[in-house]
Amino acid sequence: MATWNSRGLRGSTLEEMINRTNEKYREKHLALIQKIPTPITPVNIEKSTRHITLAYFEQKSTVDYIGAVQGIPVCFDAKECNTDTFPLQNIHEHQYRFMKDFEQQGGIAFLVIYYTHKGVLHYLRFQELERFYQRMVQGGRKSFRYDELDETYHMKGKNGILVPFLEKIQKDLDERDVLT
């Protein structure tokens, strides 16, 4: 069983940015995306503040967010990285399998990676993730470098949308149509 404690706040900046973006998309009737809570069993609770200080995850989580964009099923995970190298160990096998199954069912799966040291948000298509993941499985690198990413999938906030992933979903769909 995995234990939760101070690590629980990692990624909270990115998560907050995505949550605000999702609210804006919902208000504009563009998408309905929800954060998927990870079920935990509290072990220690600070009595005076009622804060959970130690807990166990009840089950493995799938992805951070799931929903629909104009009738298209979408799921994604949010990751932060503070170096130019993203370790694939940050994507658990059950998450990878869930995303692969989701894509096979006609949905769109992706990662939002926030390179904190560069201030860059990146939409990593599942196809790219799969290429990096398969390279690792076949004995290659257990990470991918920032310079291996397609820069046209970097995202910049605008018009109150902090993480404009809808534009990148459209680009992802357009490129899939070209391939078929």
C-alpha positions as CSV (number, residue, x, y, z in Angstrom):
1,M,0.0,0.0,0.0
2,A,1.2,3.5,-0.8
3,T,1.3,6.1,2.0
4,W,0.2,9.7,1.6
5,N,1.7,12.5,3.6
6,S,3.6,15.7,2.6
7,R,4.0,14.5,-1.0
8,G,0.2,15.1,-1.4
9,L,0.7,18.8,-2.4
10,R,3.1,18.1,-5.3
11,G,1.5,19.4,-8.5
12,S,-1.0,21.5,-6.6
13,T,-0.1,24.6,-8.7
14,L,-0.7,22.8,-12.0
15,E,-3.9,21.2,-10.6
16,E,-5.3,24.6,-9.5
17,M,-4.5,26.0,-13.0
18,I,-6.3,23.1,-14.7
19,N,-9.2,23.3,-12.3
20,R,-9.7,27.0,-13.1
21,T,-9.4,26.2,-16.8
22,N,-12.0,23.5,-16.5
23,E,-14.4,25.9,-14.8
24,K,-14.0,28.4,-17.6
25,Y,-14.6,25.7,-20.2
26,R,-17.7,24.5,-18.4
27,E,-19.0,28.1,-18.1
28,K,-18.6,28.5,-21.8
29,H,-20.2,25.1,-22.5
30,L,-17.1,23.9,-24.3
31,A,-16.2,21.0,-22.1
32,L,-17.1,19.2,-18.9
33,I,-14.0,17.8,-17.3
34,Q,-13.8,16.6,-13.7
35,K,-11.0,16.0,-11.3
36,I,-11.0,12.3,-10.2
37,P,-10.4,12.1,-6.4
38,T,-8.1,9.4,-5.2
39,P,-9.8,7.4,-2.5
40,I,-7.8,7.3,0.7
41,T,-8.2,5.7,4.2
42,P,-7.1,8.2,6.9
43,V,-4.8,6.7,9.6
44,N,-3.9,9.8,11.6
45,I,-6.1,12.9,11.9
46,E,-4.9,16.1,13.7
47,K,-7.7,16.6,16.3
48,S,-7.4,20.3,16.6
49,T,-7.4,21.1,12.8
50,R,-9.1,17.9,11.6
51,H,-6.4,17.6,8.9
52,I,-5.3,14.2,7.7
53,T,-1.6,13.7,8.5
54,L,-1.3,10.1,7.4
55,A,-3.4,8.0,5.1
56,Y,-3.2,5.0,2.7
57,F,-4.4,4.9,-0.9
58,E,-7.4,2.5,-1.1
59,Q,-6.7,1.6,-4.7
60,K,-4.5,2.6,-7.7
61,S,-5.7,5.7,-9.4
62,T,-6.2,5.9,-13.1
63,V,-5.8,9.5,-14.3
64,D,-6.4,12.9,-12.7
65,Y,-9.1,14.2,-15.0
66,I,-11.9,12.7,-17.1
67,G,-14.8,14.1,-19.1
68,A,-16.1,15.1,-22.5
69,V,-15.2,17.8,-25.0
70,Q,-18.1,18.5,-27.5
71,G,-19.1,14.8,-27.2
72,I,-15.6,13.4,-27.3
73,P,-14.4,11.4,-24.3
74,V,-11.2,12.8,-22.8
75,C,-8.9,11.7,-20.0
76,F,-5.6,13.1,-18.9
77,D,-3.1,13.2,-16.1
78,A,-1.3,16.3,-14.8
79,K,2.5,16.1,-14.1
80,E,5.1,18.6,-13.1
81,C,8.8,18.4,-13.9
82,N,11.6,20.6,-12.7
83,T,14.3,19.4,-15.1
84,D,14.7,18.9,-18.9
85,T,14.3,15.1,-18.4
86,F,11.0,13.5,-17.6
87,P,11.3,10.1,-15.9
88,L,8.7,7.6,-17.2
89,Q,8.5,6.1,-13.7
90,N,6.2,9.1,-13.0
91,I,3.6,7.4,-15.2
92,H,2.6,4.1,-13.6
93,E,1.9,1.1,-15.7
94,H,-1.8,1.0,-14.7
95,Q,-2.2,4.7,-15.8
96,Y,-0.5,3.9,-19.1
97,R,-2.8,0.9,-19.6
98,F,-5.9,2.9,-18.7
99,M,-4.9,5.6,-21.2
100,K,-4.2,3.0,-23.9
101,D,-7.6,1.3,-23.3
102,F,-9.3,4.7,-23.3
103,E,-7.8,5.6,-26.7
104,Q,-8.8,2.2,-28.1
105,Q,-12.4,3.0,-27.1
106,G,-12.4,6.1,-29.2
107,G,-11.4,8.6,-26.5
108,I,-8.5,11.0,-26.4
109,A,-5.8,10.5,-23.7
110,F,-2.9,12.8,-23.0
111,L,-0.7,14.3,-20.3
112,V,-0.4,17.9,-19.3
113,I,3.2,18.4,-18.3
114,Y,4.3,21.6,-16.6
115,Y,8.0,22.2,-16.9
116,T,8.3,24.4,-13.8
117,H,11.9,25.5,-14.4
118,K,11.0,26.8,-17.9
119,G,7.5,28.0,-17.2
120,V,6.3,25.8,-20.1
121,L,3.1,23.8,-20.3
122,H,3.1,20.9,-22.7
123,Y,0.3,18.7,-24.1
124,L,1.8,15.2,-24.6
125,R,-0.3,13.2,-27.0
126,F,-0.8,9.6,-26.1
127,Q,0.9,8.6,-29.3
128,E,4.1,10.3,-28.2
129,L,3.8,8.8,-24.7
130,E,3.4,5.4,-26.2
131,R,6.5,5.9,-28.3
132,F,8.6,6.9,-25.3
133,Y,7.0,4.1,-23.1
134,Q,7.7,1.4,-25.7
135,R,11.3,2.6,-26.1
136,M,11.7,2.1,-22.4
137,V,10.1,-1.4,-22.4
138,Q,12.4,-2.4,-25.2
139,G,15.5,-1.5,-23.1
140,G,15.9,2.1,-24.2
141,R,15.8,5.3,-22.1
142,K,13.7,5.4,-19.0
143,S,12.9,9.0,-19.6
144,F,12.4,11.5,-22.4
145,R,14.1,14.8,-22.9
146,Y,12.4,18.2,-23.3
147,D,14.1,18.6,-26.7
148,E,12.3,15.5,-27.9
149,L,8.9,17.1,-27.6
150,D,7.0,18.7,-30.5
151,E,7.1,22.4,-29.6
152,T,3.8,23.0,-31.5
153,Y,2.1,21.2,-28.5
154,H,3.4,23.8,-26.0
155,M,0.5,25.8,-24.4
156,K,0.4,29.4,-23.4
157,G,-2.5,30.8,-21.3
158,K,-4.7,33.5,-22.9
159,N,-8.1,35.1,-22.4
160,G,-8.3,33.8,-18.8
161,I,-7.7,30.2,-19.9
162,L,-4.6,29.1,-18.0
163,V,-4.1,25.7,-19.6
164,P,-5.6,25.9,-23.1
165,F,-5.7,22.2,-23.8
166,L,-8.8,22.4,-26.0
167,E,-6.7,24.0,-28.8
168,K,-4.2,21.1,-28.6
169,I,-7.0,18.5,-28.5
170,Q,-8.2,20.0,-31.8
171,K,-4.7,19.9,-33.2
172,D,-4.3,16.3,-32.1
173,L,-7.7,15.4,-33.8
174,D,-6.7,17.2,-37.0
175,E,-3.4,15.3,-37.2
176,R,-5.2,12.0,-36.5
177,D,-7.5,12.7,-39.4
178,V,-4.6,13.4,-41.7
179,L,-3.1,10.0,-40.8
180,T,-6.3,8.0,-41.5
